[in-house]
Every structure is written in C-alpha cells, then in structure tokens.
Amino acid sequence: MDIKLLSPIGNVETIASGHGIRNLNRLIKIYGRANWRKMKGIARIQLDDGAVFEAELHWYEGHGIGREELKIKRYLS
C-alpha cells in the first residue's frame, strides 16, 4: 500500500533511539550504519484507492539517510 502525504507530519516525537530500537540490526543491514531513531507523528494522507484520512504514522529515521519504512498505525478521522 502506497501512502501519499497531503500535509507535513506534525506532532513529531521520538519513540526510541539507538539500542532501544528492536530492529536496529536489521536497519543497519538494509540501510547502513547511522544514528537511528523510531519516530511518530500525525499527518493527512491519501491511500491508493483515493480515500483521505488523518492518521498516526510511525517510521525510522537515520541521520544522513532520512525517513524509511513509513507505516500507518491508526486512523484518526
């Protein structure tokens, strides 16, 4: 499922960082060594079928690598 962001991600907070991330070894293996953080935030999104929602999103962010593995955790409206 592709997610298209219709607004900037707001209310961004860090959930975990460094060795607090369960999938840290997998992230390093796939994307490379970086200062990894697991993040969450809220944004307006559009799904493949054209439906528009406000949703809570989770993703991993690596310094110098950027945002990876964006996923929807729950729909807010």
PyMOL Python script that loads the backbone (N, CA, C, O; Angstrom):
from pymol import cmd

cmd.read_pdbstr("""\
ATOM      1  N   MET A   1       0.846  -1.175   0.000  1.00  0.00           N
ATOM      2  CA  MET A   1       0.000   0.000   0.000  1.00  0.00           C
ATOM      3  C   MET A   1       0.889   1.234   0.000  1.00  0.00           C
ATOM      4  O   MET A   1       1.739   1.402   0.874  1.00  0.00           O
ATOM      5  N   ASP A   2       0.685   2.086  -0.979  1.00  0.00           N
ATOM      6  CA  ASP A   2       1.416   3.342  -1.042  1.00  0.00           C
ATOM      7  C   ASP A   2       0.662   4.414  -0.270  1.00  0.00           C
ATOM      8  O   ASP A   2      -0.566   4.487  -0.313  1.00  0.00           O
ATOM      9  N   ILE A   3       1.413   5.236   0.428  1.00  0.00           N
ATOM     10  CA  ILE A   3       0.843   6.337   1.196  1.00  0.00           C
ATOM     11  C   ILE A   3       1.335   7.633   0.583  1.00  0.00           C
ATOM     12  O   ILE A   3       2.538   7.816   0.398  1.00  0.00           O
ATOM     13  N   LYS A   4       0.415   8.537   0.264  1.00  0.00           N
ATOM     14  CA  LYS A   4       0.785   9.846  -0.251  1.00  0.00           C
ATOM     15  C   LYS A   4       0.500  10.864   0.851  1.00  0.00           C
ATOM     16  O   LYS A   4      -0.634  10.983   1.313  1.00  0.00           O
ATOM     17  N   LEU A   5       1.528  11.594   1.268  1.00  0.00           N
ATOM     18  CA  LEU A   5       1.361  12.611   2.302  1.00  0.00           C
ATOM     19  C   LEU A   5       0.734  13.857   1.686  1.00  0.00           C
ATOM     20  O   LEU A   5       1.246  14.397   0.705  1.00  0.00           O
ATOM     21  N   LEU A   6      -0.376  14.311   2.266  1.00  0.00           N
ATOM     22  CA  LEU A   6      -1.041  15.514   1.790  1.00  0.00           C
ATOM     23  C   LEU A   6      -0.696  16.729   2.634  1.00  0.00           C
ATOM     24  O   LEU A   6      -0.963  17.860   2.228  1.00  0.00           O
ATOM     25  N   SER A   7      -0.106  16.510   3.803  1.00  0.00           N
ATOM     26  CA  SER A   7       0.300  17.602   4.681  1.00  0.00           C
ATOM     27  C   SER A   7       1.624  17.224   5.335  1.00  0.00           C
ATOM     28  O   SER A   7       1.989  16.049   5.368  1.00  0.00           O
ATOM     29  N   PRO A   8       2.337  18.207   5.849  1.00  0.00           N
ATOM     30  CA  PRO A   8       3.564  17.881   6.586  1.00  0.00           C
ATOM     31  C   PRO A   8       3.212  17.075   7.844  1.00  0.00           C
ATOM     32  O   PRO A   8       2.111  17.198   8.382  1.00  0.00           O
ATOM     33  N   ILE A   9       4.147  16.263   8.298  1.00  0.00           N
ATOM     34  CA  ILE A   9       3.924  15.479   9.507  1.00  0.00           C
ATOM     35  C   ILE A   9       4.106  16.393  10.707  1.00  0.00           C
ATOM     36  O   ILE A   9       5.141  17.042  10.857  1.00  0.00           O
ATOM     37  N   GLY A  10       3.076  16.437  11.570  1.00  0.00           N
ATOM     38  CA  GLY A  10       3.113  17.285  12.758  1.00  0.00           C
ATOM     39  C   GLY A  10       3.149  16.464  14.028  1.00  0.00           C
ATOM     40  O   GLY A  10       3.037  15.239  13.983  1.00  0.00           O
ATOM     41  N   ASN A  11       3.304  17.127  15.158  1.00  0.00           N
ATOM     42  CA  ASN A  11       3.363  16.476  16.476  1.00  0.00           C
ATOM     43  C   ASN A  11       4.383  15.341  16.492  1.00  0.00           C
ATOM     44  O   ASN A  11       4.115  14.265  17.026  1.00  0.00           O
ATOM     45  N   VAL A  12       5.534  15.585  15.915  1.00  0.00           N
ATOM     46  CA  VAL A  12       6.564  14.553  15.798  1.00  0.00           C
ATOM     47  C   VAL A  12       7.230  14.331  17.144  1.00  0.00           C
ATOM     48  O   VAL A  12       7.630  15.279  17.820  1.00  0.00           O
ATOM     49  N   GLU A  13       7.342  13.054  17.525  1.00  0.00           N
ATOM     50  CA  GLU A  13       8.096  12.717  18.735  1.00  0.00           C
ATOM     51  C   GLU A  13       8.912  11.453  18.506  1.00  0.00           C
ATOM     52  O   GLU A  13       8.574  10.614  17.670  1.00  0.00           O
ATOM     53  N   THR A  14       9.986  11.339  19.263  1.00  0.00           N
ATOM     54  CA  THR A  14      10.849  10.167  19.191  1.00  0.00           C
ATOM     55  C   THR A  14      10.315   9.113  20.141  1.00  0.00           C
ATOM     56  O   THR A  14      10.086   9.391  21.318  1.00  0.00           O
ATOM     57  N   ILE A  15      10.116   7.900  19.636  1.00  0.00           N
ATOM     58  CA  ILE A  15       9.640   6.786  20.462  1.00  0.00           C
ATOM     59  C   ILE A  15      10.834   6.043  21.057  1.00  0.00           C
ATOM     60  O   ILE A  15      10.831   5.708  22.242  1.00  0.00           O
ATOM     61  N   ALA A  16      11.857   5.784  20.237  1.00  0.00           N
ATOM     62  CA  ALA A  16      13.043   5.053  20.690  1.00  0.00           C
ATOM     63  C   ALA A  16      14.240   5.510  19.871  1.00  0.00           C
ATOM     64  O   ALA A  16      14.096   6.032  18.765  1.00  0.00           O
ATOM     65  N   SER A  17      15.423   5.303  20.436  1.00  0.00           N
ATOM     66  CA  SER A  17      16.639   5.644  19.696  1.00  0.00           C
ATOM     67  C   SER A  17      17.755   4.678  20.066  1.00  0.00           C
ATOM     68  O   SER A  17      17.731   4.057  21.128  1.00  0.00           O
ATOM     69  N   GLY A  18      18.716   4.564  19.187  1.00  0.00           N
ATOM     70  CA  GLY A  18      19.879   3.712  19.440  1.00  0.00           C
ATOM     71  C   GLY A  18      19.503   2.273  19.726  1.00  0.00           C
ATOM     72  O   GLY A  18      18.722   1.672  18.988  1.00  0.00           O
ATOM     73  N   HIS A  19      20.057   1.718  20.798  1.00  0.00           N
ATOM     74  CA  HIS A  19      19.827   0.315  21.134  1.00  0.00           C
ATOM     75  C   HIS A  19      18.424   0.054  21.682  1.00  0.00           C
ATOM     76  O   HIS A  19      18.075  -1.100  21.928  1.00  0.00           O
ATOM     77  N   GLY A  20      17.623   1.081  21.876  1.00  0.00           N
ATOM     78  CA  GLY A  20      16.235   0.918  22.288  1.00  0.00           C
ATOM     79  C   GLY A  20      15.339   0.465  21.151  1.00  0.00           C
ATOM     80  O   GLY A  20      14.183   0.112  21.384  1.00  0.00           O
ATOM     81  N   ILE A  21      15.851   0.466  19.918  1.00  0.00           N
ATOM     82  CA  ILE A  21      15.093   0.036  18.748  1.00  0.00           C
ATOM     83  C   ILE A  21      15.276  -1.470  18.588  1.00  0.00           C
ATOM     84  O   ILE A  21      16.401  -1.958  18.483  1.00  0.00           O
ATOM     85  N   ARG A  22      14.167  -2.202  18.569  1.00  0.00           N
ATOM     86  CA  ARG A  22      14.231  -3.661  18.462  1.00  0.00           C
ATOM     87  C   ARG A  22      14.848  -4.126  17.149  1.00  0.00           C
ATOM     88  O   ARG A  22      15.567  -5.125  17.129  1.00  0.00           O
ATOM     89  N   ASN A  23      14.583  -3.428  16.067  1.00  0.00           N
ATOM     90  CA  ASN A  23      15.041  -3.829  14.730  1.00  0.00           C
ATOM     91  C   ASN A  23      16.331  -3.136  14.312  1.00  0.00           C
ATOM     92  O   ASN A  23      16.584  -2.998  13.115  1.00  0.00           O
ATOM     93  N   LEU A  24      17.136  -2.707  15.242  1.00  0.00           N
ATOM     94  CA  LEU A  24      18.328  -1.927  14.915  1.00  0.00           C
ATOM     95  C   LEU A  24      19.283  -2.688  13.988  1.00  0.00           C
ATOM     96  O   LEU A  24      19.790  -2.116  13.024  1.00  0.00           O
ATOM     97  N   ASN A  25      19.530  -3.954  14.267  1.00  0.00           N
ATOM     98  CA  ASN A  25      20.448  -4.729  13.421  1.00  0.00           C
ATOM     99  C   ASN A  25      19.925  -4.844  12.002  1.00  0.00           C
ATOM    100  O   ASN A  25      20.700  -4.754  11.050  1.00  0.00           O
ATOM    101  N   ARG A  26      18.619  -5.042  11.841  1.00  0.00           N
ATOM    102  CA  ARG A  26      18.013  -5.138  10.511  1.00  0.00           C
ATOM    103  C   ARG A  26      18.147  -3.813   9.758  1.00  0.00           C
ATOM    104  O   ARG A  26      18.463  -3.805   8.568  1.00  0.00           O
ATOM    105  N   LEU A  27      17.908  -2.690  10.448  1.00  0.00           N
ATOM    106  CA  LEU A  27      18.033  -1.373   9.818  1.00  0.00           C
ATOM    107  C   LEU A  27      19.462  -1.124   9.341  1.00  0.00           C
ATOM    108  O   LEU A  27      19.674  -0.618   8.239  1.00  0.00           O
ATOM    109  N   ILE A  28      20.434  -1.478  10.165  1.00  0.00           N
ATOM    110  CA  ILE A  28      21.838  -1.287   9.792  1.00  0.00           C
ATOM    111  C   ILE A  28      22.188  -2.163   8.597  1.00  0.00           C
ATOM    112  O   ILE A  28      22.907  -1.729   7.697  1.00  0.00           O
ATOM    113  N   LYS A  29      21.682  -3.396   8.583  1.00  0.00           N
ATOM    114  CA  LYS A  29      21.969  -4.327   7.488  1.00  0.00           C
ATOM    115  C   LYS A  29      21.384  -3.830   6.164  1.00  0.00           C
ATOM    116  O   LYS A  29      22.038  -3.933   5.126  1.00  0.00           O
ATOM    117  N   ILE A  30      20.157  -3.292   6.189  1.00  0.00           N
ATOM    118  CA  ILE A  30      19.480  -2.866   4.964  1.00  0.00           C
ATOM    119  C   ILE A  30      19.933  -1.480   4.503  1.00  0.00           C
ATOM    120  O   ILE A  30      20.260  -1.294   3.331  1.00  0.00           O
ATOM    121  N   TYR A  31      19.954  -0.498   5.428  1.00  0.00           N
ATOM    122  CA  TYR A  31      20.167   0.903   5.054  1.00  0.00           C
ATOM    123  C   TYR A  31      21.543   1.445   5.414  1.00  0.00           C
ATOM    124  O   TYR A  31      21.952   2.474   4.875  1.00  0.00           O
ATOM    125  N   GLY A  32      22.262   0.786   6.305  1.00  0.00           N
ATOM    126  CA  GLY A  32      23.589   1.251   6.698  1.00  0.00           C
ATOM    127  C   GLY A  32      23.618   1.805   8.106  1.00  0.00           C
ATOM    128  O   GLY A  32      22.582   2.046   8.727  1.00  0.00           O
ATOM    129  N   ARG A  33      24.816   1.998   8.588  1.00  0.00           N
ATOM    130  CA  ARG A  33      25.027   2.488   9.957  1.00  0.00           C
ATOM    131  C   ARG A  33      24.673   3.967  10.035  1.00  0.00           C
ATOM    132  O   ARG A  33      25.083   4.765   9.192  1.00  0.00           O
ATOM    133  N   ALA A  34      23.904   4.318  11.061  1.00  0.00           N
ATOM    134  CA  ALA A  34      23.506   5.714  11.283  1.00  0.00           C
ATOM    135  C   ALA A  34      22.993   5.841  12.708  1.00  0.00           C
ATOM    136  O   ALA A  34      22.855   4.845  13.418  1.00  0.00           O
ATOM    137  N   ASN A  35      22.720   7.040  13.112  1.00  0.00           N
ATOM    138  CA  ASN A  35      22.071   7.282  14.399  1.00  0.00           C
ATOM    139  C   ASN A  35      20.566   7.110  14.166  1.00  0.00           C
ATOM    140  O   ASN A  35      19.883   8.064  13.793  1.00  0.00           O
ATOM    141  N   TRP A  36      20.047   5.890  14.385  1.00  0.00           N
ATOM    142  CA  TRP A  36      18.660   5.562  14.076  1.00  0.00           C
ATOM    143  C   TRP A  36      17.728   5.963  15.206  1.00  0.00           C
ATOM    144  O   TRP A  36      18.051   5.820  16.385  1.00  0.00           O
ATOM    145  N   ARG A  37      16.556   6.471  14.816  1.00  0.00           N
ATOM    146  CA  ARG A  37      15.506   6.809  15.776  1.00  0.00           C
ATOM    147  C   ARG A  37      14.174   6.311  15.234  1.00  0.00           C
ATOM    148  O   ARG A  37      13.928   6.382  14.030  1.00  0.00           O
ATOM    149  N   LYS A  38      13.309   5.805  16.116  1.00  0.00           N
ATOM    150  CA  LYS A  38      11.947   5.453  15.721  1.00  0.00           C
ATOM    151  C   LYS A  38      11.081   6.650  16.087  1.00  0.00           C
ATOM    152  O   LYS A  38      11.107   7.121  17.224  1.00  0.00           O
ATOM    153  N   MET A  39      10.305   7.143  15.106  1.00  0.00           N
ATOM    154  CA  MET A  39       9.545   8.374  15.261  1.00  0.00           C
ATOM    155  C   MET A  39       8.057   8.127  15.073  1.00  0.00           C
ATOM    156  O   MET A  39       7.649   7.127  14.481  1.00  0.00           O
ATOM    157  N   LYS A  40       7.249   9.057  15.587  1.00  0.00           N
ATOM    158  CA  LYS A  40       5.812   9.025  15.313  1.00  0.00           C
ATOM    159  C   LYS A  40       5.318  10.442  15.130  1.00  0.00           C
ATOM    160  O   LYS A  40       5.889  11.390  15.667  1.00  0.00           O
ATOM    161  N   GLY A  41       4.228  10.576  14.351  1.00  0.00           N
ATOM    162  CA  GLY A  41       3.643  11.880  14.095  1.00  0.00           C
ATOM    163  C   GLY A  41       2.285  11.730  13.437  1.00  0.00           C
ATOM    164  O   GLY A  41       1.849  10.620  13.134  1.00  0.00           O
ATOM    165  N   ILE A  42       1.624  12.849  13.221  1.00  0.00           N
ATOM    166  CA  ILE A  42       0.278  12.863  12.651  1.00  0.00           C
ATOM    167  C   ILE A  42       0.301  13.651  11.348  1.00  0.00           C
ATOM    168  O   ILE A  42       0.903  14.721  11.265  1.00  0.00           O
ATOM    169  N   ALA A  43      -0.370  13.101  10.322  1.00  0.00           N
ATOM    170  CA  ALA A  43      -0.429  13.769   9.015  1.00  0.00           C
ATOM    171  C   ALA A  43      -1.697  13.369   8.288  1.00  0.00           C
ATOM    172  O   ALA A  43      -2.318  12.354   8.602  1.00  0.00           O
ATOM    173  N   ARG A  44      -2.070  14.178   7.314  1.00  0.00           N
ATOM    174  CA  ARG A  44      -3.191  13.862   6.424  1.00  0.00           C
ATOM    175  C   ARG A  44      -2.611  13.070   5.260  1.00  0.00           C
ATOM    176  O   ARG A  44      -1.638  13.497   4.639  1.00  0.00           O
ATOM    177  N   ILE A  45      -3.210  11.912   4.962  1.00  0.00           N
ATOM    178  CA  ILE A  45      -2.678  11.013   3.943  1.00  0.00           C
ATOM    179  C   ILE A  45      -3.755  10.620   2.944  1.00  0.00           C
ATOM    180  O   ILE A  45      -4.950  10.746   3.214  1.00  0.00           O
ATOM    181  N   GLN A  46      -3.312  10.141   1.787  1.00  0.00           N
ATOM    182  CA  GLN A  46      -4.220   9.606   0.772  1.00  0.00           C
ATOM    183  C   GLN A  46      -3.759   8.195   0.441  1.00  0.00           C
ATOM    184  O   GLN A  46      -2.577   7.968   0.184  1.00  0.00           O
ATOM    185  N   LEU A  47      -4.692   7.248   0.448  1.00  0.00           N
ATOM    186  CA  LEU A  47      -4.390   5.855   0.139  1.00  0.00           C
ATOM    187  C   LEU A  47      -4.491   5.605  -1.356  1.00  0.00           C
ATOM    188  O   LEU A  47      -4.880   6.496  -2.112  1.00  0.00           O
ATOM    189  N   ASP A  48      -4.142   4.391  -1.790  1.00  0.00           N
ATOM    190  CA  ASP A  48      -4.184   4.015  -3.205  1.00  0.00           C
ATOM    191  C   ASP A  48      -5.567   4.189  -3.819  1.00  0.00           C
ATOM    192  O   ASP A  48      -5.687   4.576  -4.982  1.00  0.00           O
ATOM    193  N   ASP A  49      -6.620   3.901  -3.038  1.00  0.00           N
ATOM    194  CA  ASP A  49      -7.985   3.966  -3.568  1.00  0.00           C
ATOM    195  C   ASP A  49      -8.560   5.382  -3.562  1.00  0.00           C
ATOM    196  O   ASP A  49      -9.716   5.573  -3.938  1.00  0.00           O
ATOM    197  N   GLY A  50      -7.777   6.377  -3.143  1.00  0.00           N
ATOM    198  CA  GLY A  50      -8.209   7.768  -3.153  1.00  0.00           C
ATOM    199  C   GLY A  50      -8.790   8.261  -1.843  1.00  0.00           C
ATOM    200  O   GLY A  50      -9.087   9.448  -1.713  1.00  0.00           O
ATOM    201  N   ALA A  51      -8.962   7.372  -0.858  1.00  0.00           N
ATOM    202  CA  ALA A  51      -9.508   7.763   0.446  1.00  0.00           C
ATOM    203  C   ALA A  51      -8.506   8.663   1.175  1.00  0.00           C
ATOM    204  O   ALA A  51      -7.300   8.422   1.152  1.00  0.00           O
ATOM    205  N   VAL A  52      -9.035   9.700   1.821  1.00  0.00           N
ATOM    206  CA  VAL A  52      -8.200  10.659   2.547  1.00  0.00           C
ATOM    207  C   VAL A  52      -8.506  10.548   4.033  1.00  0.00           C
ATOM    208  O   VAL A  52      -9.667  10.586   4.439  1.00  0.00           O
ATOM    209  N   PHE A  53      -7.462  10.409   4.840  1.00  0.00           N
ATOM    210  CA  PHE A  53      -7.595  10.266   6.282  1.00  0.00           C
ATOM    211  C   PHE A  53      -6.544  11.100   6.990  1.00  0.00           C
ATOM    212  O   PHE A  53      -5.530  11.478   6.403  1.00  0.00           O
ATOM    213  N   GLU A  54      -6.801  11.380   8.261  1.00  0.00           N
ATOM    214  CA  GLU A  54      -5.754  11.861   9.147  1.00  0.00           C
ATOM    215  C   GLU A  54      -5.317  10.630   9.928  1.00  0.00           C
ATOM    216  O   GLU A  54      -6.158   9.888  10.436  1.00  0.00           O
ATOM    217  N   ALA A  55      -4.011  10.405  10.028  1.00  0.00           N
ATOM    218  CA  ALA A  55      -3.529   9.167  10.622  1.00  0.00           C
ATOM    219  C   ALA A  55      -2.282   9.403  11.460  1.00  0.00           C
ATOM    220  O   ALA A  55      -1.537  10.364  11.263  1.00  0.00           O
ATOM    221  N   GLU A  56      -2.084   8.487  12.403  1.00  0.00           N
ATOM    222  CA  GLU A  56      -0.838   8.455  13.157  1.00  0.00           C
ATOM    223  C   GLU A  56       0.124   7.573  12.384  1.00  0.00           C
ATOM    224  O   GLU A  56      -0.200   6.434  12.046  1.00  0.00           O
ATOM    225  N   LEU A  57       1.305   8.099  12.107  1.00  0.00           N
ATOM    226  CA  LEU A  57       2.311   7.398  11.319  1.00  0.00           C
ATOM    227  C   LEU A  57       3.526   7.087  12.177  1.00  0.00           C
ATOM    228  O   LEU A  57       3.886   7.869  13.057  1.00  0.00           O
ATOM    229  N   HIS A  58       4.160   5.946  11.924  1.00  0.00           N
ATOM    230  CA  HIS A  58       5.416   5.589  12.560  1.00  0.00           C
ATOM    231  C   HIS A  58       6.440   5.343  11.460  1.00  0.00           C
ATOM    232  O   HIS A  58       6.093   4.857  10.384  1.00  0.00           O
ATOM    233  N   TRP A  59       7.699   5.677  11.725  1.00  0.00           N
ATOM    234  CA  TRP A  59       8.769   5.460  10.756  1.00  0.00           C
ATOM    235  C   TRP A  59      10.112   5.454  11.468  1.00  0.00           C
ATOM    236  O   TRP A  59      10.217   5.832  12.634  1.00  0.00           O
ATOM    237  N   TYR A  60      11.129   5.020  10.749  1.00  0.00           N
ATOM    238  CA  TYR A  60      12.503   5.065  11.240  1.00  0.00           C
ATOM    239  C   TYR A  60      13.219   6.180  10.507  1.00  0.00           C
ATOM    240  O   TYR A  60      12.975   6.416   9.324  1.00  0.00           O
ATOM    241  N   GLU A  61      14.106   6.869  11.217  1.00  0.00           N
ATOM    242  CA  GLU A  61      14.844   7.973  10.627  1.00  0.00           C
ATOM    243  C   GLU A  61      16.315   7.821  11.002  1.00  0.00           C
ATOM    244  O   GLU A  61      16.659   7.711  12.179  1.00  0.00           O
ATOM    245  N   GLY A  62      17.166   7.815   9.997  1.00  0.00           N
ATOM    246  CA  GLY A  62      18.598   7.700  10.221  1.00  0.00           C
ATOM    247  C   GLY A  62      19.303   8.976   9.796  1.00  0.00           C
ATOM    248  O   GLY A  62      19.010   9.531   8.737  1.00  0.00           O
ATOM    249  N   HIS A  63      20.223   9.436  10.613  1.00  0.00           N
ATOM    250  CA  HIS A  63      20.963  10.660  10.289  1.00  0.00           C
ATOM    251  C   HIS A  63      21.747  10.448   9.001  1.00  0.00           C
ATOM    252  O   HIS A  63      22.547   9.517   8.900  1.00  0.00           O
ATOM    253  N   GLY A  64      21.518  11.307   8.022  1.00  0.00           N
ATOM    254  CA  GLY A  64      22.191  11.205   6.738  1.00  0.00           C
ATOM    255  C   GLY A  64      21.516  10.241   5.772  1.00  0.00           C
ATOM    256  O   GLY A  64      21.900  10.162   4.605  1.00  0.00           O
ATOM    257  N   ILE A  65      20.512   9.506   6.248  1.00  0.00           N
ATOM    258  CA  ILE A  65      19.802   8.551   5.403  1.00  0.00           C
ATOM    259  C   ILE A  65      18.380   9.026   5.144  1.00  0.00           C
ATOM    260  O   ILE A  65      17.888   8.922   4.020  1.00  0.00           O
ATOM    261  N   GLY A  66      17.715   9.547   6.172  1.00  0.00           N
ATOM    262  CA  GLY A  66      16.364  10.074   6.017  1.00  0.00           C
ATOM    263  C   GLY A  66      15.299   9.140   6.550  1.00  0.00           C
ATOM    264  O   GLY A  66      15.585   8.208   7.301  1.00  0.00           O
ATOM    265  N   ARG A  67      14.080   9.400   6.155  1.00  0.00           N
ATOM    266  CA  ARG A  67      12.908   8.681   6.633  1.00  0.00           C
ATOM    267  C   ARG A  67      12.744   7.372   5.861  1.00  0.00           C
ATOM    268  O   ARG A  67      12.761   7.370   4.630  1.00  0.00           O
ATOM    269  N   GLU A  68      12.586   6.269   6.575  1.00  0.00           N
ATOM    270  CA  GLU A  68      12.417   4.958   5.957  1.00  0.00           C
ATOM    271  C   GLU A  68      11.261   4.209   6.622  1.00  0.00           C
ATOM    272  O   GLU A  68      10.966   4.428   7.797  1.00  0.00           O
ATOM    273  N   GLU A  69      10.615   3.332   5.872  1.00  0.00           N
ATOM    274  CA  GLU A  69       9.591   2.416   6.354  1.00  0.00           C
ATOM    275  C   GLU A  69       8.419   3.131   7.034  1.00  0.00           C
ATOM    276  O   GLU A  69       8.061   2.811   8.168  1.00  0.00           O
ATOM    277  N   LEU A  70       7.839   4.082   6.343  1.00  0.00           N
ATOM    278  CA  LEU A  70       6.673   4.811   6.838  1.00  0.00           C
ATOM    279  C   LEU A  70       5.471   3.881   6.879  1.00  0.00           C
ATOM    280  O   LEU A  70       5.167   3.224   5.884  1.00  0.00           O
ATOM    281  N   LYS A  71       4.775   3.814   8.027  1.00  0.00           N
ATOM    282  CA  LYS A  71       3.605   2.948   8.125  1.00  0.00           C
ATOM    283  C   LYS A  71       2.496   3.615   8.938  1.00  0.00           C
ATOM    284  O   LYS A  71       2.753   4.457   9.797  1.00  0.00           O
ATOM    285  N   ILE A  72       1.281   3.226   8.650  1.00  0.00           N
ATOM    286  CA  ILE A  72       0.108   3.747   9.344  1.00  0.00           C
ATOM    287  C   ILE A  72      -0.116   2.928  10.599  1.00  0.00           C
ATOM    288  O   ILE A  72      -0.196   1.701  10.524  1.00  0.00           O
ATOM    289  N   LYS A  73      -0.219   3.576  11.755  1.00  0.00           N
ATOM    290  CA  LYS A  73      -0.509   2.866  12.992  1.00  0.00           C
ATOM    291  C   LYS A  73      -1.995   2.903  13.310  1.00  0.00           C
ATOM    292  O   LYS A  73      -2.563   1.902  13.745  1.00  0.00           O
ATOM    293  N   ARG A  74      -2.635   4.065  13.093  1.00  0.00           N
ATOM    294  CA  ARG A  74      -4.081   4.142  13.320  1.00  0.00           C
ATOM    295  C   ARG A  74      -4.643   5.359  12.591  1.00  0.00           C
ATOM    296  O   ARG A  74      -3.964   6.361  12.366  1.00  0.00           O
ATOM    297  N   TYR A  75      -5.923   5.218  12.233  1.00  0.00           N
ATOM    298  CA  TYR A  75      -6.634   6.311  11.569  1.00  0.00           C
ATOM    299  C   TYR A  75      -7.294   7.174  12.643  1.00  0.00           C
ATOM    300  O   TYR A  75      -7.874   6.651  13.594  1.00  0.00           O
ATOM    301  N   LEU A  76      -7.204   8.497  12.491  1.00  0.00           N
ATOM    302  CA  LEU A  76      -7.781   9.406  13.468  1.00  0.00           C
ATOM    303  C   LEU A  76      -9.101   9.976  13.037  1.00  0.00           C
ATOM    304  O   LEU A  76      -9.915  10.338  13.886  1.00  0.00           O
ATOM    305  N   SER A  77      -9.350  10.073  11.731  1.00  0.00           N
ATOM    306  CA  SER A  77     -10.648  10.562  11.252  1.00  0.00           C
ATOM    307  C   SER A  77     -10.917  10.065   9.852  1.00  0.00           C
ATOM    308  O   SER A  77     -11.962  10.372   9.279  1.00  0.00           O
TER     309      SER A  77
END
""", "prot")
cmd.dss("prot")
cmd.show_as("cartoon", "prot")
cmd.util.cbc("prot")
cmd.orient("prot")
